[in-house]
């Protein structure tokens, strides 16, 4: 905006936002790159989590196994999350603002990163497991006489049901191992400080998952409101400063939802398969991961049932989604049995019930979706299409 002249000098009042908008208005490629950036950062985070979770499950958690696999998966995720069309200037600006909010959240909360090392419950055993994985390929810790020492000293315990358990001559920290494996990556970079600060880094990156999903449902400006509101909640701040599993679970669940939305909207089978893998991997971070996977299976069934694709292609995509998700989900429980046997044994009744519920929900969703696809085919006779409302009501129930 141009003001008047004073002493022959033109005074210009120029704000940053109009200048940024004018810059982006003239550069479509820059808008596309910025618009896709939050989703791509989420994809890179998912790639690292999957690589770390897979390697620690196999007992080969080394930097030279995790990082190359993460780079390979990250390249695929970067490609999947590319801009699929023109990006408006407002969307690009909102994406840039989302990146700034996430970075600010990480920086601010890193100053209050928890140093919770008392191993009686989470996040203590998760944090120390991450510290152990910095220099070891698995979370099994040799007892090295600690059992005998505990027997001789009354203030030392050899087995804590809420933190660790004994399996033969090794100590097994409780719980699934993806989170400690990801935290150990921070340790490779900055030692113990890196392990501790990795928690707020995960918490900040999870905000980008919220923004990326919200931006596909509402206007980017409103997506920023959703992201900012969530960033200020006490729950997220508290859980994001320490090694709790919830923020990483949030990235997996919302990242899978993001990939599924991309896959359905753009008829991208690779994005749908990636969503199935990511949603199934929730069992690598939490014993109740099947609950999150069930939700994604229902969502995929509803979205594919309503998608404007050929019926056979939609049916094949849904069958592949559920099959891949179930396979990855099962592998998480197999890994849990190997690396935290007593924990799974103690909660097996609840876990088995949850898995049965997942199987029932996934099967019912597939049957309902297949029935809908069959009855709504364009070449279906009129008498078959009359059952569509009843099928919709049954699927909703």
Secondary structure, DSSP 4 states (H G I P E B T S, - for coil): -EEEEETTEEEE---HHHHHHHHHHT-HHHHHHHHHHHHHHHHHHHHHHHHHHHHHHTT---HHHHHHHHHHHHHHHHHHTS--S---HHHHHHHHHHHHHHHHHHHHHHTT------TTSTTHHHHHHHHHHTT-SSSEEE-TTHHHHHHH-TT--S-BTTTEEEETTEEEESS-SHHHHHHHHHHHHHHHHHHHHHHHHHHHHHHHHHHHHHTTTS-HHHHHHHHHHHHT-HHHHHHHTTT-SHHHHHHHHHHHHHHHHHHHHHT-HHHHHHHHHHHHGGGGT-TTHHHHHHHHHHHHHHHHHHSSS-HHHHHHHHHHHHHHHHHHHHHHHHHHHHHSHHHHHHTHHHHHHHHHHHHHHHHHHHHHHHHHHHHT-TTS-HHHHTTHHHHHHHHH-
